Amino acid sequence: MEPIAQCFTLARKELLLQWRTRARFGSVLVFGVTALLIFSFAVGPDSTALKAHASGYLWLALLLMSTLSLQESARLDVQNGALEALVLLPVDGRALYYAKALVNTITLGTLGTLLVPIVAVLYDASAKEGVGLLVLSVWLGAAALVAPGTLYAVLTSRARAGDVMLPLLLFPLVVPALLGSVKATEVIMLGDPMGRVYSWLGLVIAFDAIYWSLCGLLYPLLLED
Amino acid sequence: MLTARDLCKRHGAFWALRSVTIDIVGGTTTMLFGDNGAGKTTLVRLLASAASPTGGSISWFGSAEPARARIAMLSHADGHYDDLSAMEHLNMAESLLPRVGPGAPPRRSPAQLLEDVGLSARSGSLVRTYSAGMRKRLAFARLLQKNADLILLDEPYSALDPNGALLVDRLLGELHSLGRTVIVSTHQVERTAKHADNAIHLSGGRVIWTGLASDAPARVVAAEPG
């Protein structure tokens, strides 16, 4: 079977698993909302300061949520040796990666999109450059977190203290994408008279292109013992 | 059809296998037996290409590259997703497996496979609701679905009730009559010997005896303390 057709079959399986474990999705969302609430308390009632920090805190919440979401996704595969069974079937390693990464992006992108109205309420934020562009920046940033995160989540799920290892490995790596996402979201929320938004989004898109290609090549190697 | 030369496997500082050399003739059933920690599971995993050896070489069907589409393994980890049903597992695998070539026997349908392993009544239930024995039956259905030429079974009798054990007996007989090459790692030496042609005794990661499967039960009795 062609890797692309395998990828679609596996993505269907991933979506079904996500649906059947949707209680976990709800828990991660509540965690994100709670984090945003705590950050807003830390800033205080100053409306100007809240608006200025909204973008950074949105991405901080999404970054923390990504580790929970990615770990859970990898756990479903590693538990009971399900991933190994697929490798031995044999399923193309790239198909396994792209199916998993695609559904992880859908999950994290949806979580991020659901956080946007919460940020608007808690931080008095708005999308001066358009809601569509704001949501686009969230999805591009989510894809940037997921690309290496999917790879590292499988790697660390087999290791002792894997829960701690994932953020340690992932956070330093995604700094450029996070910087681009925070800045892009910030100018979309506060207004962009200098037209910088596409430069920052360009940085995130470049990160996406590099890591979605690179991790797709590395993932099959990771699956071999 | 399956040859391993000087096979070694190290887990950290522990050598699970040391210089194991075996030749498996196509169409035969070979029993691996030995105490816990003898290296049976490690050997099965290496022969199934689920792990790479630290040293030595394996040749599958005359090639150093494992033809995974022709190899099937039943391992301790059953490979199931808890939140999928038995039917969903088999339907997914049906979509992922390579097409059956012209002239090759057709695969059994997922419904037929579940009927064969006695899981039809629970085919739509999520695997998380299954008992250990039912999970094992599903693992057998997935193994049979592949129609593989080389089949490796690691402790096939474990977790099964008497009817389940009879199912394994029947499957071993069926695979033998179909001319499949089967390697069974087991502690049920006397029972498995009835279905096997040859036997390999492992101890401390080494092969200490090879011979006819019918002679294996006597070795186990002789090795028992007291």
HADDOCK unambig.tbl for C-alpha pairs under 7 A between the chains (distance, minus, plus):
assign (segid A and resid 1 and name CA) (segid B and resid 96 and name CA) 6.36 0.50 0.50
assign (segid A and resid 1 and name CA) (segid B and resid 97 and name CA) 6.65 0.50 0.50
assign (segid A and resid 1 and name CA) (segid B and resid 98 and name CA) 5.18 0.50 0.50
assign (segid A and resid 6 and name CA) (segid B and resid 96 and name CA) 5.80 0.50 0.50
assign (segid A and resid 9 and name CA) (segid B and resid 92 and name CA) 6.94 0.50 0.50
assign (segid A and resid 17 and name CA) (segid B and resid 83 and name CA) 6.31 0.50 0.50
assign (segid A and resid 20 and name CA) (segid B and resid 83 and name CA) 6.49 0.50 0.50
assign (segid A and resid 76 and name CA) (segid B and resid 81 and name CA) 6.92 0.50 0.50
assign (segid A and resid 80 and name CA) (segid B and resid 77 and name CA) 5.00 0.50 0.50
assign (segid A and resid 80 and name CA) (segid B and resid 78 and name CA) 5.83 0.50 0.50
assign (segid A and resid 80 and name CA) (segid B and resid 79 and name CA) 5.01 0.50 0.50
assign (segid A and resid 80 and name CA) (segid B and resid 80 and name CA) 6.12 0.50 0.50
assign (segid A and resid 81 and name CA) (segid B and resid 77 and name CA) 5.39 0.50 0.50
assign (segid A and resid 81 and name CA) (segid B and resid 78 and name CA) 6.59 0.50 0.50
assign (segid A and resid 81 and name CA) (segid B and resid 79 and name CA) 4.45 0.50 0.50
assign (segid A and resid 82 and name CA) (segid B and resid 79 and name CA) 3.79 0.50 0.50
assign (segid A and resid 82 and name CA) (segid B and resid 80 and name CA) 5.36 0.50 0.50
assign (segid A and resid 82 and name CA) (segid B and resid 81 and name CA) 6.29 0.50 0.50
assign (segid A and resid 85 and name CA) (segid B and resid 79 and name CA) 5.31 0.50 0.50
assign (segid A and resid 88 and name CA) (segid B and resid 50 and name CA) 6.99 0.50 0.50
assign (segid A and resid 88 and name CA) (segid B and resid 68 and name CA) 5.98 0.50 0.50
assign (segid A and resid 89 and name CA) (segid B and resid 68 and name CA) 6.71 0.50 0.50
assign (segid A and resid 89 and name CA) (segid B and resid 69 and name CA) 6.28 0.50 0.50
assign (segid A and resid 89 and name CA) (segid B and resid 97 and name CA) 6.93 0.50 0.50
assign (segid A and resid 90 and name CA) (segid B and resid 68 and name CA) 5.89 0.50 0.50
assign (segid A and resid 90 and name CA) (segid B and resid 69 and name CA) 5.95 0.50 0.50
assign (segid A and resid 91 and name CA) (segid B and resid 96 and name CA) 6.85 0.50 0.50
assign (segid A and resid 224 and name CA) (segid B and resid 51 and name CA) 6.95 0.50 0.50
assign (segid A and resid 225 and name CA) (segid B and resid 50 and name CA) 6.95 0.50 0.50
assign (segid A and resid 225 and name CA) (segid B and resid 51 and name CA) 4.85 0.50 0.50
assign (segid A and resid 225 and name CA) (segid B and resid 52 and name CA) 5.91 0.50 0.50
